[in-house]
Amino acid sequence: MKYNIRNANKNDMAEVLELIKELAHFEKEADAVEVTVEDLQRDGYGENPRFHCFVAEVDSKIEGIALVYNRYSTWKGRVLHLEDLVVSKKMRGAGIGTALLDEVVKYGYHLGVKRINWEVLDWNEPAITLYEKKGADVKRDWDVVHLNEMGIKNYVANL
């Protein structure tokens, strides 16, 4: 399988969004995606980009993405967060996910970050196996905490 990993551009965001939706469906959250192509174009390619995205192309079609952004750790300093790494269902097992992860790690290395972090669902054993094989420490004793938009509004209303 021949594929090409490259930096995404503004015109890729419609295909990127399709893969985001595919991931949401895979994670049993099909209706949770609110971001739009316009949001991705504005937020990734404006004056102050909020994320960096890599894409994997097969025959000029985007079949995988890795979207990252900078964070700051009070313990480590500069870190990179991998928000999503997605490979289309039909291309899983072809090495694209590994190639995208490799690109993210090289990117973080060149940025000089002290850590790269991301989340994985506890039932996604193929991903966990890959990450651990690559040397990642899957923190099984940590819980992810989200305060969604309605939760934020309720929180502020009760201050």
Buried (B, 14 or more C-beta within 10 A) or exposed (E): EEBEBEEBEEEBBEBBBBBBBBBBBBEEEEEEBEEEBEEBBBBBBEEEEEBBBBBBBBEEEBBBBBBBBBBEEEEEEBBBBBBBBBBBEEBBEBBBBBBBBBBBBEBBEEBEBEBBBBEBEEEEEEBBEBBEEEEBEBEEEEEEEEEEEEEEEEEEEEE
